[in-house]
Amino acid sequence: MNNPHLPRFLQGSPANDIVVFVHGFMGSPRQFDSLADAVFRQGCSAAALLLPGHGGSVKDFASGTYVSWQSHVDAEVERVSRDYANVWLAGHSMGGLLALNAAVKFPGNVRGVFLIACPFKITSFSLYAMKIRIKQVFCTKNNPVKAAYLAGSSIKPSPSLIWRSSGPAAELKKLMLAARDNLPNVNAAVTAAYSSSDELTSLDSLEILKAGLSGATFEHVLLTDSLHAYYPEHERELLEKALLKMVFAEHC
């Protein structure tokens, strides 16, 4: 059976701009299918990455580290920069942290960063978060929320997932601190989307981001109905419009 979580690449024309999409913790390139299609329809190339340790077994995932994730993103940015004059980064959750760090490392290559639910503070043990998770357990696979979470996870289910993910979770915390320290060094334009209903990323992350970005132009989109990995159609459209605005504003 083919792996549904393989990286994706769409070649636009003319080949001047590319958006590189970076998924989050346990995430999948499939999370960006609609956004990648949107930029491609406008003639922009799109690449959705698969981070090390993802797309396979829990054992593979347990070997993932902050350094391996960041090195992979950095290498991809360096590679596409040889062929594209304008590189844009879009990251969901942990992918946003990786994108910000890459923007600092490649200031001459990265034109802008698009963040979705980028976590500088998390609320994973709140009662609200637990309620969302319990609902998913008892919903059928046809439920749109549960379907989105299943499609957005590239790690094969396993009873050992909880204890094997402790190592990568510790690496994520290191990454959160590193990205927060890097915020004053970000010079690329930043657009960020957060949701007041997100059960994992605290809305306080938006304030931390705004306070830390001293050298970048910044815009944000505030959603109300989206969860951490579920975005209803009307708010997916808002994300699409915000991304297209960032990438194509200078061409309008």
Protein Blocks (a to p, Z undefined) as FASTA:
>chain_A
ZZfkbccdddddddfbccdddddehiafklmmmmmmmmmmnopacdddddehihiafklm
mmpcfklmmmmmmmmmmmmmmmpmbdcdddehjlmmmmmmmmmmmmmlmmbdcdehiafb
dcklgmklmmmmmmmmmpcfklmklmmmmmmpcbdcdfklmmmmmmmmmmmmmmmmmmmm
mmmmpmbdcdddddfkbckbccklmmmmmmmmmmbccdddddfkbcfkbccfklmmmmmm
mmmmmmmmmmZZ
